[in-house]
Amino acid sequence: MDNLVTAASLPLPLKLASLHKSLTLWGWALSFSGTVLALYALTAGKADAGVLMMTAIAGFVLTGESLQRIGFNSLGLSEEMAEQEN
């Protein structure tokens, strides 16, 4: 657990830290929204949630997870930037 990679543990430039933070927060918000819509669709009592609702749920969750992955992968850019500066 001591070797966890987080934005706080890396020397990030201000612009990259802002990008990581905004991508991660948007990812969490979209994934949470998709989860809330899925729970609503399951508990609404309707037998058919509808194609539009399921498409929206899938879109929110997939977009949110993609943004979180992009945000996490942007942490690797700090190592490349540090190597270029040296």
C-alpha positions in Angstrom: 0.0 0.0 0.0 3.0 2.3 0.3 3.6 2.4 -3.4 0.2 3.6 -4.5 0.2 6.1 -7.4 -1.7 9.2 -6.7 -1.5 12.8 -8.0 -0.3 14.0 -4.6 2.7 11.6 -4.7 4.1 12.9 -8.0 5.6 16.3 -8.8 3.0 17.4 -11.3 3.2 20.7 -13.2 0.2 23.0 -12.3 -1.4 22.6 -15.7 -1.2 18.8 -15.6 -2.4 18.6 -12.1 -5.4 20.7 -13.1 -6.1 18.4 -16.0 -5.9 15.2 -13.9 -8.2 16.7 -11.2 -10.8 17.9 -13.7 -10.8 14.6 -15.7 -11.1 12.5 -12.5 -13.9 14.7 -11.1 -15.9 14.6 -14.4 -15.4 10.9 -14.6 -16.7 10.3 -11.1 -19.7 12.6 -11.7 -20.7 10.8 -15.0 -20.2 7.3 -13.5 -22.2 8.3 -10.5 -25.0 9.7 -12.7 -25.1 6.5 -14.8 -25.3 4.4 -11.6 -28.1 6.6 -10.2 -30.0 6.2 -13.5 -29.5 2.5 -13.5 -30.8 2.2 -9.9 -33.8 4.4 -10.9 -34.5 2.2 -13.9 -34.3 -1.0 -11.8 -36.5 0.3 -8.9 -39.1 2.4 -10.9 -41.3 -0.7 -11.1 -41.5 -0.6 -14.9 -40.9 -3.9 -16.7 -39.1 -2.1 -19.6 -36.6 0.6 -18.8 -36.5 1.6 -22.5 -33.7 1.8 -25.0 -33.1 5.5 -24.5 -32.6 5.1 -20.8 -30.3 2.1 -21.2 -28.3 4.0 -23.8 -27.9 7.0 -21.5 -26.8 4.8 -18.6 -24.2 3.0 -20.8 -23.0 6.3 -22.2 -22.6 8.0 -18.8 -20.8 5.0 -17.2 -18.5 4.4 -20.2 -17.7 8.0 -20.7 -17.0 8.5 -16.9 -14.8 5.4 -16.8 -12.9 6.6 -19.9 -12.3 10.0 -18.4 -11.0 8.5 -15.2 -8.6 6.3 -17.1 -7.4 9.2 -19.2 -6.9 11.2 -16.0 -4.9 8.4 -14.4 -2.8 7.9 -17.5 -2.0 11.6 -17.6 0.0 11.0 -14.4 2.5 9.2 -16.6 3.1 12.4 -18.6 4.8 14.0 -15.6 7.6 11.4 -15.8 8.0 12.1 -19.5 8.1 15.8 -18.8 10.7 15.4 -16.1 12.9 13.3 -18.4 12.7 15.9 -21.1 13.7 18.7 -18.7 16.8 16.8 -17.6 
